[in-house]
Amino acid sequence: MTIDTNIAVYALEPGEKTEVADAILHRADLASNQLANEYANVKWRKFKRPWPQIDRDIELLHQTIPAWHAVELADTHRAVQLASRYKLQFYDALMIAVGLAHGATTLYSEDMQHGLVIDGTLRIENPFQ
């Protein structure tokens, strides 16, 4: 099981969605390095968090999720195909492609299509519905 960036942000940013997101974060067993990159960007751009805090958060994510995977060229090619077939944003498709490549069957996300099954394997779940 893997998570989208918004789940990581909610898990580590106090708010009404923190408890649910934190529980999901602690069940995630794989992530793409893209998650850490997007997380850093969101925390800096939207929340104006200082870089040292962002770095600590990324280390916490790294310690919480046991398996991290780099984006490979094959993942990029698959993401292009997925984006076209399922009408996804490219970076969402890239996160899905990495998840599929490493056996994920669930991706938790607030902003992707809840219930969508990708390639008959990976289901997108919105935990806040």
C-alpha positions as CSV (number, residue, x, y, z in Angstrom):
1,M,0.0,0.0,0.0
2,T,1.2,3.4,-0.9
3,I,0.2,7.0,-0.3
4,D,-0.1,10.2,-2.3
5,T,1.6,13.4,-1.0
6,N,-1.6,14.9,0.5
7,I,-1.8,12.0,2.9
8,A,1.7,12.6,4.1
9,V,1.1,16.3,4.4
10,Y,-2.1,15.8,6.5
11,A,-0.3,13.2,8.7
12,L,2.4,15.6,9.6
13,E,0.4,18.9,9.6
14,P,-2.0,19.4,12.5
15,G,-5.6,19.6,11.4
16,E,-8.9,17.7,11.2
17,K,-7.5,15.1,8.8
18,T,-4.3,14.3,10.8
19,E,-5.6,11.3,12.8
20,V,-6.9,9.4,9.7
21,A,-3.9,10.3,7.6
22,D,-1.4,9.4,10.3
23,A,-3.0,5.9,10.7
24,I,-2.7,5.4,6.9
25,L,0.9,6.6,6.8
26,H,1.8,4.0,9.4
27,R,0.3,1.3,7.3
28,A,2.1,2.3,4.1
29,D,4.7,-0.2,3.1
30,L,6.2,1.5,0.0
31,A,6.7,5.0,-1.5
32,S,8.3,6.7,-4.4
33,N,11.1,9.2,-3.8
34,Q,8.7,11.5,-5.6
35,L,6.6,11.6,-2.5
36,A,9.4,13.2,-0.5
37,N,10.1,15.7,-3.3
38,E,6.4,16.7,-3.6
39,Y,6.1,16.9,0.2
40,A,9.1,19.3,0.4
41,N,7.6,21.5,-2.3
42,V,4.1,21.6,-0.6
43,K,5.4,22.3,2.9
44,W,7.6,25.1,1.6
45,R,5.2,26.7,-0.9
46,K,1.8,26.3,0.9
47,F,2.8,26.1,4.5
48,K,5.9,28.3,4.5
49,R,7.7,25.8,6.8
50,P,11.4,26.3,7.3
51,W,13.7,24.0,5.5
52,P,15.1,22.3,8.6
53,Q,11.6,21.3,9.7
54,I,10.9,20.0,6.2
55,D,14.1,17.9,6.3
56,R,13.1,16.5,9.6
57,D,9.6,15.6,8.3
58,I,11.1,13.9,5.3
59,E,13.4,11.8,7.6
60,L,10.3,10.9,9.6
61,L,8.5,9.7,6.5
62,H,11.6,7.8,5.5
63,Q,11.7,6.0,8.9
64,T,7.9,5.3,8.8
65,I,7.6,3.9,5.4
66,P,9.8,0.8,5.0
67,A,10.5,0.7,1.3
68,W,11.4,3.7,-0.9
69,H,11.8,3.4,-4.7
70,A,13.5,5.7,-7.2
71,V,11.6,6.7,-10.3
72,E,13.1,4.7,-13.2
73,L,12.8,5.6,-16.9
74,A,10.4,2.6,-17.3
75,D,8.2,4.2,-14.7
76,T,8.1,7.5,-16.7
77,H,7.1,5.6,-19.8
78,R,4.4,3.8,-18.0
79,A,3.2,7.0,-16.4
80,V,2.7,8.6,-19.8
81,Q,0.6,5.6,-20.8
82,L,-1.4,5.7,-17.6
83,A,-2.0,9.5,-17.8
84,S,-3.4,9.1,-21.3
85,R,-5.5,6.0,-20.6
86,Y,-7.0,7.1,-17.3
87,K,-6.9,10.9,-17.8
88,L,-4.6,11.4,-14.8
89,Q,-2.2,14.3,-14.0
90,F,1.3,13.2,-15.0
91,Y,2.8,13.3,-11.5
92,D,-0.1,11.3,-10.1
93,A,0.4,8.7,-12.9
94,L,4.1,8.6,-12.1
95,M,3.4,7.8,-8.4
96,I,0.9,5.1,-9.6
97,A,3.5,3.7,-12.0
98,V,6.1,3.3,-9.3
99,G,3.5,1.7,-7.0
100,L,2.5,-0.8,-9.6
101,A,6.1,-1.6,-10.4
102,H,6.6,-2.6,-6.7
103,G,3.4,-4.4,-6.0
104,A,1.1,-1.8,-4.5
105,T,-2.6,-2.7,-4.7
106,T,-3.9,0.4,-2.9
107,L,-3.0,4.1,-3.2
108,Y,-4.5,6.4,-0.7
109,S,-5.2,9.9,-2.1
110,E,-7.7,12.7,-1.5
111,D,-7.5,14.2,-4.9
112,M,-7.5,11.3,-7.3
113,Q,-10.7,9.4,-8.5
114,H,-11.9,7.4,-5.5
115,G,-12.5,3.8,-6.5
116,L,-10.6,3.9,-9.8
117,V,-8.8,0.6,-10.4
118,I,-5.6,1.0,-12.5
119,D,-4.6,-1.9,-14.8
120,G,-6.9,-4.2,-12.8
121,T,-4.4,-4.1,-9.9
122,L,-4.1,-0.8,-7.9
123,R,-7.2,0.8,-6.4
124,I,-7.3,4.5,-5.5
125,E,-9.0,5.1,-2.1
126,N,-10.0,8.4,-0.6
127,P,-9.9,7.8,3.2
128,F,-11.9,11.0,3.9
129,Q,-15.0,9.9,2.0
